[in-house]
């Protein structure tokens, strides 16, 4: 997508974003360690450098994420509320760590990147919800609704990844 009036891309390139955060401090979590805890407030933004995590909300696995550049802690910062899910390392994982509010206020590219990631997640969740509701309204059997839920999970997994 491009901003036609200005002739520049609206969506920041992931390589540019990763280069921008390169100098941030790194923290390492071992397999099984919680990176973020639901209900806590850390004020940190974590960007996956390498490794893999699982996101769990109310004992339900929402997504597994292993894409460098994946962002965690943004909802807590933007909504000024505690973290809404647990993020747990599945293997030794390394993250760039920043004071969330400071980084988002100081760097418009980072803010735009995070906004784009969130917009894509919202769009994917909305489309999946529409499909599920249409299946329920059509009176489809539970097995087909279960398949739709599985498809929703797949869509959400995909949109927790970096955009290309």
ZIPE-V212286 format. One record per pair of residues at least 12 apart in sequence whose ideal C-beta (glycine too) atoms are under 10 Angstrom apart, sorted by the first residue. I is the first residue (numbers start at 1). J is the second residue. If there is no record, write none. Layout:
i/j
I/J
I/J
This chain:
i/j
1/116
10/112
10/116
11/112
11/113
11/115
11/116
11/117
11/119
11/120
11/163
12/108
12/109
12/110
12/111
12/112
12/113
12/114
12/115
12/116
12/163
13/109
13/113
13/163
13/164
14/67
14/68
14/69
14/113
14/116
14/117
14/162
14/163
14/164
15/69
15/162
16/109
16/113
17/47
17/69
17/71
17/107
17/109
17/110
17/112
17/113
17/114
17/116
17/117
17/162
18/47
18/49
18/68
18/69
18/96
18/113
18/162
20/47
20/103
20/107
20/109
20/110
20/113
21/45
21/47
21/49
21/69
21/71
21/96
21/97
21/98
21/103
21/107
21/109
21/110
21/113
22/49
22/96
23/96
24/45
24/46
24/47
24/49
24/95
24/96
24/97
24/98
24/99
24/103
25/95
25/96
25/97
25/98
26/47
26/49
26/50
26/94
26/95
26/96
26/97
27/44
27/46
27/49
27/93
27/94
27/95
27/96
27/97
28/49
28/50
28/51
28/89
28/92
28/93
28/94
28/95
29/46
29/51
29/53
29/87
29/88
29/89
29/90
29/91
29/92
29/93
29/94
29/95
30/51
30/89
30/91
30/92
30/93
31/51
31/52
31/88
31/89
31/90
31/91
31/92
31/93
32/88
32/89
32/90
32/91
33/53
33/87
33/88
33/89
33/92
33/93
34/53
34/56
34/86
34/87
34/88
34/89
35/48
35/51
35/53
35/54
35/55
35/72
35/73
35/83
35/86
35/87
35/88
35/89
35/93
35/95
35/97
36/53
36/55
36/72
36/73
36/76
36/82
36/83
36/84
36/85
36/86
36/87
36/88
37/82
37/83
37/85
37/86
37/87
37/88
38/55
38/56
38/57
38/58
38/76
38/82
38/83
38/84
38/85
38/86
38/87
39/81
39/82
39/83
39/84
39/85
39/86
40/76
40/82
40/83
40/86
41/73
41/76
41/77
41/80
41/81
41/82
41/83
42/72
42/73
42/76
42/77
42/82
42/83
42/97
42/99
42/100
43/73
43/76
43/77
43/98
43/99
43/100
43/101
43/102
44/72
44/73
44/76
44/77
44/83
44/95
44/97
44/98
44/99
44/100
44/101
44/103
45/71
45/72
45/73
45/74
45/76
45/77
45/95
45/96
45/97
45/98
45/99
45/100
45/101
45/102
45/103
45/104
45/110
45/114
46/70
46/71
46/72
46/73
46/74
46/87
46/93
46/95
46/96
46/97
46/98
46/100
47/68
47/69
47/70
47/71
47/72
47/73
47/74
47/94
47/95
47/96
47/97
47/98
47/103
47/110
47/113
47/114
48/65
48/66
48/67
48/68
48/69
48/70
48/71
48/72
48/87
48/93
48/94
48/95
48/96
48/162
49/68
49/69
49/70
49/93
49/94
49/95
49/96
50/66
50/68
50/91
50/92
50/93
50/94
50/95
51/65
51/66
51/68
51/89
51/90
51/91
51/92
51/93
51/94
51/95
52/64
52/65
52/66
52/67
52/70
52/89
52/90
52/91
52/92
52/93
53/65
53/66
53/70
53/72
53/86
53/87
53/88
53/89
53/90
53/91
53/93
53/95
53/160
54/66
54/85
54/86
54/87
54/88
54/89
54/90
55/70
55/72
55/84
55/85
55/86
55/87
55/88
55/156
55/157
55/160
56/85
56/86
56/87
56/88
57/83
57/84
57/85
57/86
58/84
58/85
58/86
59/86
60/85
60/153
61/85
61/88
61/153
61/157
62/84
62/85
62/86
62/87
62/153
62/156
62/157
62/160
63/85
63/87
63/121
63/153
63/154
63/156
63/157
63/158
63/159
63/160
63/161
64/90
64/157
64/160
64/161
65/87
65/90
65/93
65/157
65/160
65/161
65/162
66/90
66/91
66/93
66/160
66/161
67/160
67/161
67/162
67/163
68/94
68/96
68/161
68/162
69/96
69/113
69/117
69/161
69/162
69/163
70/87
70/95
70/117
70/160
70/161
70/162
71/95
71/96
71/100
71/110
71/113
71/114
71/117
71/118
71/160
71/162
72/85
72/87
72/95
72/100
72/160
73/87
73/95
73/97
73/98
73/100
73/114
74/100
74/104
74/110
74/111
74/113
74/114
74/115
74/117
74/118
75/114
75/118
75/121
76/100
77/99
77/100
77/101
77/103
77/104
77/114
78/100
78/101
78/104
78/111
78/114
78/115
78/118
80/101
98/110
100/114
113/162
113/163
116/163
117/159
117/160
117/161
117/162
117/163
118/159
119/159
119/163
120/158
120/159
120/160
120/161
120/162
120/163
121/155
121/156
121/158
121/159
121/160
122/159
123/155
123/159
124/152
124/154
124/155
124/156
124/157
124/158
124/159
124/160
125/152
125/155
125/156
125/159
127/152
127/155
127/159
128/148
128/149
128/151
128/152
128/153
128/154
128/155
128/156
128/159
129/152
131/148
131/149
131/151
131/152
131/155
132/145
132/148
132/149
132/151
132/152
133/148
134/148
135/147
135/148
135/149
135/151
136/148
